[in-house]
Amino acid sequence: MNLNVLMTILSAVASFVGVFAIVRPEQFLTSKGASVTPAVVVWMREVGVLILAQGITCFLLRDEAISRPVRAFLVGAAVTQFGLLPIEIVA
């Protein structure tokens, strides 16, 4: 899989999850069995903005050649996604 395809897929997934967390935080929280309080809704929207920003960055970098800055972003994105994955599985 080339970088363009990978970044496009990452962009689509992150953007969808981020927008969902921003627009429908109550549904997102309920699906995880979490208590829905005003503070938690704000937190979910903040996390949604961060995930959406990562999706937009993936989209903007999709046509770039592999370089040190692109590698640095990919490492950061991998840490974020692989850090969130076990949390999502447990929740």
matplotlib code that plots the C-alpha trace (Angstrom):
import matplotlib.pyplot as plt

x = [0.0, 1.5, 1.5, -1.3, -3.7, -2.8, -3.1, -6.4, -7.8, -6.5, -8.0, -11.4, -11.6, -10.2, -12.4, -15.6, -14.8, -13.9, -17.0, -19.2, -17.6, -18.2, -21.8, -23.2, -21.1, -24.1, -24.5, -20.8, -20.7, -23.8, -22.4, -19.5, -21.7, -20.3, -22.2, -23.4, -22.7, -22.1, -18.4, -18.0, -19.8, -17.4, -14.5, -15.8, -16.2, -12.6, -11.3, -13.3, -11.7, -8.2, -9.1, -10.6, -7.5, -5.4, -7.7, -7.3, -3.6, -3.5, -5.5, -3.2, -0.1, -1.4, 0.5, 3.8, 6.9, 8.3, 10.4, 11.5, 8.5, 6.1, 7.7, 7.4, 3.7, 3.2, 4.9, 2.8, -0.4, 0.5, 1.1, -2.3, -4.2, -2.5, -2.9, -6.7, -7.3, -7.0, -9.0, -11.8, -11.7, -12.0, -14.7]
y = [0.0, 3.3, 6.4, 8.2, 5.3, 4.9, 8.7, 8.8, 5.9, 7.4, 10.8, 9.4, 7.3, 10.1, 12.7, 10.5, 9.7, 13.3, 14.8, 12.2, 13.0, 16.7, 16.5, 13.6, 13.3, 11.9, 9.0, 8.4, 8.3, 6.2, 3.6, 3.2, 2.9, 6.2, 8.6, 11.6, 14.8, 18.4, 18.2, 14.8, 16.2, 19.1, 16.7, 14.5, 17.4, 18.6, 15.1, 15.1, 18.3, 16.8, 13.6, 15.7, 17.8, 14.7, 13.5, 16.9, 16.7, 13.2, 14.5, 17.4, 15.2, 12.4, 13.6, 14.4, 12.3, 10.5, 13.0, 13.5, 15.8, 13.3, 10.4, 12.5, 13.1, 9.4, 8.3, 10.8, 9.6, 5.9, 6.6, 8.4, 5.7, 2.7, 4.4, 4.9, 1.5, -0.6, 2.1, 1.7, -2.1, -2.1, 0.5]
z = [0.0, -1.0, 1.3, -0.7, -0.1, 3.5, 4.2, 2.4, 4.5, 7.7, 6.7, 6.1, 9.3, 11.5, 10.0, 10.3, 14.0, 14.8, 13.2, 15.0, 18.3, 17.7, 16.4, 18.4, 21.6, 23.6, 21.1, 21.1, 24.9, 25.2, 22.8, 25.2, 28.3, 29.7, 31.8, 29.8, 31.8, 30.5, 31.3, 29.5, 26.4, 26.3, 26.7, 23.9, 21.5, 22.3, 21.6, 18.4, 17.2, 17.8, 15.9, 13.1, 12.9, 12.5, 9.7, 7.9, 8.3, 6.8, 3.9, 3.3, 3.5, 1.3, -1.9, -0.1, -0.5, 2.5, 4.3, 7.9, 8.7, 7.2, 9.1, 12.3, 11.7, 10.9, 14.1, 16.1, 14.3, 15.0, 18.7, 18.9, 17.0, 18.6, 22.0, 21.4, 20.0, 23.2, 25.1, 22.5, 22.7, 26.5, 26.6]

ax = plt.figure().add_subplot(projection="3d")
ax.plot(x, y, z, "-o")
ax.set_aspect("equal")
plt.show()
